[in-house]
Amino acid sequence: QKVFRVIPQNDEQVEIINSLASNIQVDFWQPDSVTLVRPKMQVDFRVDASDAFEVEDLLKESGMEYRVLIDNLQAALDAQFDSKARGTAHSYVKYNNWETIAAWTADIAAQNPNLVSRSVIGETYEGRPIYLLKMGKRGANKKAIFMDCGFHAREWISPAFCQWFVKEAVETYGKDTVMTTLLNNLDFYVLPVVNIDGYVYTWTTNRMWRKTRSKNAGSSCIGTDPNRNFNAGWCTIGASKNPCDATYCGSAPESEKETKALADFIRQHLSTIKAYLTIHSYSQLLLFPYSYTYKLPSDYEELNAIAHEASKKLKSLYNTKYTYGPGAETIYPAAGGSDDWAYNQGIKYSFTFELRDTGRYGFALPESQIKPTCEETLLAVKYIANYVLEHLY
C-alpha cells in the first residue's frame, strides 16, 4: 500500500481525483473526504498495492504535481514500533493497546488517590466501559477543563498524549509551580480514548480504521465518524450521509453510544467545565470554532490570541510549527464536531489539536516521536489551562 500526496492545480485536476476515488478504493488521510478536495490543496491518500501502479500512471499522465509520501505502508507501520522487545507493561513512550490503557487507568488512580479518581461514564457499542479520569486536589466549587483523546481510531499519538498528560500531572505536582497551581485550582477530566471499539479494531484487524464499530441499519458498512456525530450543524457540510464513507455523520446527532456518553457528561457538568480540549492527528494545527460554518465565533479575537501564544509555546521546544485559526477556514469545513458543539454549549475555551506530523508518517508516526510530541504539546496545554484559570467566567 502506498500513500500519495497530490496538489491539484485546478478544477480539472480535482475532477481527476474525484473520478479516481469513484473507481478504486481510496482512503483519504488529508482532507478526510474526496468532497473536500479543492484546487491548490495538499491531498494525502492511501491506495492498495494492487492499485498503486495504475494510480501513479494516471497522476503522471494528468501532469498533476504529486509525490509518494509512504512507499510501503506496511513497512512504515512495522517501523512504528521502534523497540522490538514489546512487553505487555504500560509505557508512556510506546503505543499501548486498549487492555493496557484500561489497566493503567485503574493503576494511576490507585497509586495517586489524592489526585486522581476513575469513573465510568458509559459503555461503547461493543460493551466496553468508557473510563474517565478526574485529576486535581480535592476542593469546593472548582472549575474544570475537559480533555479527550482517541476520537479517530487510527490516530494513535492522540491517546498517547492523554496518558502523558496524566503522568506529567502526577509526577510534577508539588514540583512544577504551574502544574501545582493548575491542579490545586482546577479539575481536569481526561478521557483517554473516546472511540475504544475502533481503537481495539486498529490493533487487531485494520490499523487504518477511523470510525466507531456500530452497525448501520440497511447497510453492510460499519461505523460512524464520531467527530461528525455532534449536534453542531450536524451533517450539513464536510460530512457524509453514506454509512460507507469515512465521514459518515450517523443516523442522528449522538447516535453513537460513545459520543452520547461524552455529551451527557459535559451537559451534566456544564456549570463547572470552562474549557474543552480535543486531541487529534495529524497536520500540526491548533483549531477553534467554527468548523461547520465560515462564520467567526463571538470570541474570535480572544481564542485567536490564545491559539497564537499556545502555538509559540509549543514551537519553543523542538521548533515544531503549528498553524492556528478557526476550523473551517484553516483546514476545511466539517460539521458535527465536538469542539463546535462544546463551544455552542457555552464552553468558551474550546480547542482542537492536530498533533504531529505534517504527512511524512501521517497516522504511522513512529514511537520515537511520542516523547517529543507529548512534551511540546504539554507546553501548549499548560498555557491554555493557565489562561483559563486566570480568566474564569
C-alpha positions as MATLAB code, in Angstrom:
seq = 'QKVFRVIPQNDEQVEIINSLASNIQVDFWQPDSVTLVRPKMQVDFRVDASDAFEVEDLLKESGMEYRVLIDNLQAALDAQFDSKARGTAHSYVKYNNWETIAAWTADIAAQNPNLVSRSVIGETYEGRPIYLLKMGKRGANKKAIFMDCGFHAREWISPAFCQWFVKEAVETYGKDTVMTTLLNNLDFYVLPVVNIDGYVYTWTTNRMWRKTRSKNAGSSCIGTDPNRNFNAGWCTIGASKNPCDATYCGSAPESEKETKALADFIRQHLSTIKAYLTIHSYSQLLLFPYSYTYKLPSDYEELNAIAHEASKKLKSLYNTKYTYGPGAETIYPAAGGSDDWAYNQGIKYSFTFELRDTGRYGFALPESQIKPTCEETLLAVKYIANYVLEHLY';
ca = [
       0.000    0.000    0.000;
       1.229    3.455   -0.865;
       0.410    6.926    0.405;
       0.444    9.685   -2.207;
       0.452   13.454   -1.820;
      -1.013   15.388   -4.734;
      -1.649   19.080   -5.209;
      -4.366   19.620   -7.815;
      -3.879   22.993   -9.510;
      -7.354   23.471  -10.967;
     -10.910   22.097  -11.082;
      -9.949   19.716  -13.869;
      -7.320   18.044  -11.675;
      -9.753   17.963   -8.739;
     -12.110   16.112  -11.090;
      -9.376   13.548  -11.815;
      -9.061   12.837   -8.084;
     -12.850   12.534   -7.838;
     -13.039   10.011  -10.660;
     -10.101    8.097   -9.202;
     -11.920    7.833   -5.878;
     -15.087    6.591   -7.574;
     -13.231    3.876   -9.485;
     -10.993    2.423   -6.805;
     -10.870    2.259   -3.018;
      -9.093    5.445   -1.896;
      -8.521    6.183    1.785;
      -8.218    9.943    2.220;
      -5.864   10.970    5.027;
      -5.914   14.718    4.492;
      -8.559   16.049    3.947;
     -10.672   13.149    5.178;
     -13.079   13.033    2.239;
     -12.845   13.486   -1.532;
     -15.707   16.004   -1.381;
     -13.408   18.436    0.460;
     -10.666   18.435   -2.187;
     -10.082   21.881   -3.703;
      -7.502   23.335   -6.131;
      -4.074   24.158   -4.593;
      -4.811   21.943   -1.568;
      -2.373   19.296   -0.348;
      -4.185   15.962   -0.587;
      -2.816   12.808    1.084;
      -4.410    9.454    0.301;
      -3.705    5.750    0.617;
      -4.307    3.109   -2.057;
      -3.936   -0.656   -2.084;
      -0.779   -2.166   -3.517;
      -2.785   -3.629   -6.407;
      -3.889   -0.138   -7.489;
      -0.670    1.770   -6.819;
       0.896    1.480  -10.293;
      -2.335    2.397  -12.026;
      -2.724    5.445   -9.767;
       0.837    6.562  -10.343;
       0.442    6.232  -14.119;
      -2.750    8.270  -14.016;
      -1.096   11.025  -11.948;
       1.905   11.158  -14.301;
      -0.365   11.276  -17.331;
      -2.500   14.067  -15.882;
       0.579   16.195  -15.204;
      -0.580   16.641  -11.614;
       2.022   17.566   -9.025;
       2.472   14.503   -6.815;
       4.892   12.548   -4.711;
       4.895    9.236   -2.897;
       4.787   10.074    0.829;
       4.999    6.477    2.027;
       6.240    3.904   -0.435;
       5.426    0.857    1.671;
       2.821    1.496    4.333;
       3.146   -1.916    5.965;
       6.872   -1.359    6.449;
       6.127    2.080    7.937;
       3.574    0.555   10.308;
       6.002   -2.158   11.369;
       8.601    0.558   11.954;
       6.200    2.450   14.234;
       7.175    0.061   16.966;
      10.730    1.242   17.401;
      11.730   -1.233   20.055;
      11.435   -4.830   19.004;
      11.171   -6.000   22.603;
       7.492   -5.468   23.252;
       6.494   -6.243   26.775;
       2.877   -6.066   27.860;
       3.704   -3.470   30.507;
       2.325    0.026   30.098;
       4.789    2.573   28.729;
       4.495    6.313   28.151;
       6.860    6.164   25.189;
       5.187    3.268   23.407;
       1.774    2.789   21.862;
      -0.343    0.821   24.321;
      -3.254   -1.393   23.346;
      -6.643   -0.871   24.987;
      -6.253   -3.578   27.650;
      -3.013   -1.970   28.782;
      -4.576    1.518   28.831;
      -7.638    0.285   30.748;
      -5.428   -1.360   33.387;
      -3.311    1.800   33.541;
      -6.381    3.956   34.324;
      -7.061    1.772   37.373;
      -3.404    1.771   38.453;
      -2.814    5.509   38.136;
      -5.921    6.218   40.235;
      -4.961    3.623   42.864;
      -1.400    4.968   43.107;
      -2.461    8.626   43.367;
      -5.684    8.615   45.413;
      -5.318   12.253   46.467;
      -5.017   13.463   42.907;
      -6.738   11.011   40.553;
     -10.044    9.170   40.529;
     -11.573    6.980   37.843;
     -15.206    6.675   36.841;
     -17.200    5.012   34.071;
     -19.329    7.435   32.033;
     -20.955    4.902   29.729;
     -20.183    1.946   27.575;
     -19.241    1.518   23.936;
     -21.292   -0.145   21.203;
     -19.397   -3.396   21.838;
     -19.930   -3.104   25.598;
     -16.589   -1.804   26.829;
     -16.615    0.619   29.789;
     -15.703    4.208   28.907;
     -13.244    5.317   31.582;
     -12.816    8.925   32.637;
     -10.047   10.163   34.909;
     -10.625   13.154   37.156;
      -7.486   14.924   38.288;
      -6.988   17.677   40.822;
      -6.638   18.403   44.517;
      -9.950   17.997   46.327;
     -11.669   21.314   46.844;
     -15.047   23.002   46.817;
     -16.566   24.762   43.761;
     -13.667   24.011   41.450;
     -13.951   24.802   37.768;
     -12.794   22.179   35.307;
     -11.171   21.518   31.952;
     -12.320   18.562   29.869;
      -9.821   16.857   27.569;
     -10.354   13.845   25.334;
      -8.210   11.711   23.054;
      -8.782    8.921   20.565;
     -11.854   10.111   18.639;
     -10.489    8.629   15.428;
      -9.216    5.096   15.947;
      -6.080    5.265   13.809;
      -4.718    8.474   15.401;
      -2.583    6.572   17.919;
      -0.499    9.560   19.013;
      -3.678   11.088   20.475;
      -4.322    8.607   23.340;
      -0.566    8.604   23.935;
      -0.836   12.305   24.760;
      -3.709   11.883   27.228;
      -1.663    9.274   29.093;
       1.399   11.522   29.038;
      -0.603   14.450   30.403;
      -1.820   12.385   33.357;
       1.723   11.141   34.022;
       3.092   14.698   33.998;
       0.352   15.891   36.326;
       1.005   13.252   38.988;
       4.816   13.340   38.624;
       5.260   17.123   38.686;
       2.545   18.046   41.191;
       4.303   19.770   44.102;
       7.444   20.303   41.991;
       6.350   22.315   38.963;
       4.701   25.564   40.076;
       2.369   25.878   37.087;
       1.117   22.282   37.266;
       0.709   22.516   41.041;
      -1.306   25.736   40.745;
      -3.453   24.211   37.999;
      -4.258   21.057   39.966;
      -4.886   22.983   43.177;
      -7.352   25.305   41.497;
      -8.870   23.314   38.659;
     -10.090   19.800   37.988;
      -9.099   18.052   34.771;
     -11.392   15.451   33.258;
      -9.324   13.259   30.952;
     -10.987   10.753   28.628;
      -8.008    8.701   27.367;
      -9.833    7.005   24.464;
     -13.257    8.044   23.179;
     -13.601    5.519   20.357;
     -12.450    2.418   22.228;
     -14.029   -0.175   19.898;
     -12.391    1.453   16.890;
      -9.064    1.650   18.709;
      -9.196   -2.069   19.558;
     -10.005   -2.790   15.895;
      -6.875   -0.883   14.757;
      -4.794   -3.205   16.948;
      -6.488   -6.458   15.940;
      -7.747   -6.116   12.388;
      -7.251   -2.911   10.410;
      -4.654   -0.382   11.533;
      -6.205    2.306    9.305;
      -9.736    2.129   10.752;
     -11.176    5.536   11.690;
     -14.831    5.254   12.752;
     -16.755    3.581   15.548;
     -17.774   -0.078   15.152;
     -21.562    0.242   15.315;
     -23.824   -1.465   12.793;
     -25.796    0.719   10.394;
     -29.389   -0.150    9.532;
     -29.838   -1.103    5.891;
     -26.115   -1.108    5.174;
     -23.339   -3.663    5.429;
     -20.888   -0.820    6.122;
     -19.792   -0.400    9.732;
     -19.303    2.633   11.907;
     -19.892    6.354   12.219;
     -17.326    9.148   12.346;
     -17.701   10.206   15.993;
     -16.396   13.685   15.183;
     -19.247   14.263   12.736;
     -21.845   12.968   15.193;
     -22.447   16.020   17.402;
     -25.347   18.399   17.174;
     -23.459   21.340   15.705;
     -24.576   21.969   12.135;
     -24.962   18.187   12.049;
     -24.401   16.674    8.591;
     -24.717   19.969    6.742;
     -21.184   20.258    5.330;
     -17.974   18.203    5.229;
     -19.818   15.122    6.464;
     -21.468   12.269    4.592;
     -24.901   10.671    4.810;
     -23.482    7.463    3.334;
     -22.653    4.827    6.012;
     -19.811    3.525    3.837;
     -17.928    6.832    3.965;
     -15.163    7.697    6.432;
     -17.003   10.895    7.398;
     -20.459    9.314    7.877;
     -22.354   11.556   10.306;
     -24.502    8.765   11.798;
     -28.265    8.270   11.726;
     -28.809   11.253   14.074;
     -26.731   13.504   16.337;
     -25.333   11.446   19.239;
     -26.464    8.202   17.602;
     -23.190    6.683   18.848;
     -23.048    5.488   22.444;
     -19.561    6.962   22.779;
     -20.491   10.474   21.649;
     -23.670   10.413   23.704;
     -21.770    9.408   26.862;
     -19.307   12.247   26.314;
     -22.050   14.801   25.559;
     -24.173   13.678   28.513;
     -21.230   14.041   30.890;
     -20.413   17.531   29.654;
     -24.075   18.594   29.858;
     -24.255   17.372   33.451;
     -21.136   19.393   34.328;
     -21.737   22.497   32.233;
     -21.691   24.807   35.224;
     -18.093   23.817   36.021;
     -16.438   22.928   32.689;
     -14.803   26.077   31.314;
     -12.566   24.629   28.610;
     -12.770   21.746   26.168;
      -9.641   20.307   24.519;
      -9.838   17.506   21.979;
      -6.686   15.851   20.647;
      -6.419   14.507   17.091;
      -3.721   13.909   14.474;
      -2.142   14.706   12.068;
      -1.162   18.091   10.477;
       0.137   20.295   13.319;
      -2.855   22.549   13.777;
      -4.483   24.315   16.685;
      -8.097   24.945   15.758;
     -11.064   26.610   17.395;
     -14.691   27.138   16.288;
     -16.238   27.126   13.916;
     -15.804   24.194   11.574;
     -19.421   23.848   10.406;
     -19.651   27.453    9.217;
     -17.258   30.121    7.974;
     -18.882   32.495   10.447;
     -16.413   33.516   13.168;
     -17.272   32.835   16.824;
     -18.101   35.839   19.002;
     -14.919   35.158   20.997;
     -12.756   35.056   17.881;
     -10.207   37.680   18.964;
      -9.579   36.053   22.321;
      -9.446   32.477   21.005;
      -7.111   33.503   18.197;
      -4.780   35.256   20.647;
      -4.695   32.175   22.912;
      -4.005   29.888   19.923;
      -1.214   32.224   18.798;
       0.502   32.125   22.195;
      -0.060   28.378   22.695;
       1.485   27.681   19.267;
       4.507   29.806   20.236;
       4.929   27.810   23.456;
       4.666   24.544   21.526;
       7.256   25.670   18.962;
       9.716   26.767   21.668;
      10.889   23.233   22.432;
      11.643   21.497   19.116;
      10.747   24.251   16.663;
       7.606   22.387   15.581;
       5.459   24.799   13.599;
       1.710   24.822   14.097;
      -0.904   26.648   12.044;
      -3.826   28.023   14.041;
      -7.246   29.512   13.397;
     -10.954   28.688   13.038;
     -11.504   25.169   11.693;
     -13.484   25.902    8.535;
     -11.119   28.470    7.109;
      -7.888   26.979    8.459;
      -8.389   23.492    7.011;
     -11.844   22.766    5.615;
     -15.469   22.869    6.688;
     -16.702   19.908    8.727;
     -19.990   19.752   10.588;
     -20.850   17.810   13.731;
     -17.535   18.230   15.546;
     -17.223   18.026   19.317;
     -15.353   21.357   19.626;
     -18.100   23.361   17.884;
     -20.728   21.556   19.955;
     -18.896   22.286   23.226;
     -18.493   25.939   22.265;
     -22.213   26.201   21.490;
     -22.936   24.722   24.924;
     -21.268   27.805   26.369;
     -17.761   26.397   26.871;
     -15.834   29.390   25.575;
     -12.342   27.926   25.512;
     -12.821   25.127   23.003;
      -9.787   23.897   21.027;
      -8.806   21.040   18.737;
      -5.182   19.958   18.463;
      -3.987   18.101   15.373;
      -0.656   16.669   16.545;
       2.418   15.653   14.532;
       3.339   15.317   11.823;
       2.579   17.044    8.509;
       2.433   13.850    6.480;
       5.801   12.154    6.261;
       4.486    9.420    8.565;
       0.894   10.618    8.915;
      -1.018    8.110   11.031;
       2.084    5.872   11.205;
       4.056    8.214   13.494;
       6.949    6.194   14.999;
       7.176    5.624   18.741;
      10.420    7.614   18.850;
       8.269   10.708   18.289;
       5.838   10.086   21.169;
       8.012   11.779   23.802;
       8.881   14.945   21.849;
       5.316   15.265   20.545;
       3.878   14.973   24.048;
       6.459   17.279   25.612;
       5.788   20.116   23.195;
       2.012   19.656   23.263;
       2.073   19.742   27.058;
       3.536   23.271   26.914;
       0.595   24.469   24.828;
      -1.987   22.682   27.001;
      -0.480   24.110   30.187;
      -0.512   27.578   28.647;
      -4.204   27.266   27.719;
      -5.130   25.796   31.123;
      -3.308   28.574   32.944;
      -5.011   31.175   30.775;
      -8.396   29.638   31.570;
      -7.601   29.674   35.289;
      -6.774   33.384   35.081;
      -9.872   34.175   33.015;
     -12.622   32.158   34.663;
     -16.137   33.204   33.709;
];
